[in-house]
Amino acid sequence: MTNSTDLGARFFGYGSLVNLDTHSYPDPTPAKLVGWRRVWQHAKSRPVAFLSVEPCPKTTLHGITAQVPDADWAALDLREHAYLRRDVTDQFTSQTAIYEANPDHTVPPSTGHPILLSYLDVVIAGYADLMGDTGPAHFFETTTGWGPILNDRANPLYPRAQPLSEQTRIHVDDAIATLSLDIRPSV
């Protein structure tokens, strides 16, 4: 995997943006980002957890970069409204940003908001497509802050939910079992 060549403004995706079925940003390219890890955050405005990143010197994240046409960040900023855009250009050959949770939109981890299984499925499907069988393992190894899972597969609450392959289901279910995460039924 190589980092992007000079192709104008780009973002680094590390969660649902890795799943190319959730967006149409041009020129998605596999990439690595050193010094960050994924962390589950708890939303202030909704009773769910969502992915963010935080500095972590010993971690390398695999993900994608994709173009932000004409450096017009407005649409992506709208999609990522609970995040702050951070410049990570120093690791790439073009202007590149990553989205980190805005503390104004989060609550403490003790809140215990669940992770939507439909959201996790979308992210893992993206990593499986990006890296094959090593992708899901990389995701689980470089993500912290795990909490309860809300099993919403039958009626997805995540607005960008995608059809689930059997292989993705196996990756996710095996990881949930290995991490001994609490699975709550959807109401």
N, C-alpha and C positions, 0 to 999 in steps of 0.2 A: 504494500500500500504506500502511496506517496501522497504528500500534501499537494494541494492545488497549485497549478501554475498561475501566473498573473492573468486572471480572468475577470477583473473588476470586483465589486463588493460581493462577499460571500458570507454565509452563516455556517457554523459548525453545529450539526444536529447530533444529539446523543440519546434521544428518547423516541417519541412518536415520529419525529422528523426523519429518523432513519428508515422508517417504513415509507417507501416511495408512493404507496397507494394513498397516503394521507395528504399529499400536496403535489403541486405541479411545477415546483421551482426547477429551472433548467440546470443542466450539467451536474447532476449529483455525482460526487466523486468520493470513493473511500478515503478516509483521512484519519490521522491520529492527533490527539491533543495531550501533551504532557503536563502534569502538575494539577490535574483536576480529577474529581470523582463524582459519580452520581449520588444523590441523596434524596430520599423521600421527604417531602415537606407536607405540611398540613394546611389546607386552604382556609382562609378566614371567612370567605363568602359562601363556601359550599362545604358540606360535611364529607369531603374526600381528601385523599392524599394525591400529590402529583410530584413528578420528577423535577429535580433541579440539579445544580452542580455546586461544588464548593472546592476551594483550593486544597490540594493534597499532593505534596511534593513527590511522593513515591508512586503515584498512579499515572498510568497512561490510558486514556479512553480511546477506543475505536469508535468511529462514527462516520458521518459524511460531511462534506461541505457541498453547498449548492449556491448558485448565483442568486443574487438579489438584483433583478433587472433594473438598470439605470440607477442603481444604488437607492431605489425608492423603498425604504424600510417600512412605510406606513402599513401595508397589508400584513407583513410578518409581525410587526409590533402589535397590531390588533389581535392576531391569532395568539400571540404570546403576551397578552395584556397583564398577566400577573407576574411578569418577569422584568428584569432590568437587562438591557443589552450591554455586554461587556466586550471590550476590544481584546482580541487575542491575535492580532495581526503579527506580533513578534514571532509566532510559530509557523507562519505561512508566508507565501510569496505575493499575496494580495490582501487587501483590506478584508478582515474576517472578524466576525463577532460571535459570541456565544450568549445564550440567555440563562440568567441566574435568577432564582426566585426573589421577588421584591419583598423585603421583610414587612412592608406595610400590608401585604396580602397573605401573610402566614400567621399561624398560631403555634405554640410550643408542641413538640412531639407528644407530650403527655396527653394532648387532646385525643389522640388515638383514632383519628379519622381513618377509615379503611382505604386500601388501594383497590380501585376497580379492576376486577379480573379482566374485563374487556379491554381496558387500557393496557394492562400488562401483556395481554395476548398480542395486541397490535405492535407493541415495542419489540417483543421477542420475535414475532414474524419478520420484522424489519431486520433484526440482527441475524436471523437464520438466512435471509436472502443475501445479506451483505457478506457474511463470513462463513456460511455453511454451519455445520454442527458446532464449531468452536464459538460462533457468535453468541448464542444464548449463554454458554458457560462464561464467556467474558463479561457479559452484562451482569450476571449474578455475582461474579467475583469483584466487580468494581462498583457495586452499588451498596449503600448503607442506609440505615434508618428504617429497616423493614418493620412493618406492623401488620395488623390484621388485613385480610383480603375479603372483599365483598364479592361473592360469586354471582355476578350479573350476566354470565354467558348466555343464558336462555333469553334474557331481555336486556341487551346491553344499554347501559347508561352513558357510556363514553360516546360522544357525538361522532367520532371518526372510526368507530368499530368496523372491523373488516371480517369477512368470512374466515373461519379458523381451520387450518389444515390439521390433520391428525398428528403430524410430526410436531407442529408448534404446540398443540395441546399436551403432548407427551413431555416436551422440554419444560413447559411451564409447570405442569403438575408434578413432575419429578423434582424440580427445584423447590417448589412449595413444600413438598414432603421433606426434602433434605434440610431446608431451613426451619422446619417444624413451625410453620406459620399458621396462625388461627384463621380458619376459613369460616366466614359468616354467610348464611343463606340470604339471598336477596328477598326483600319483602314485596 
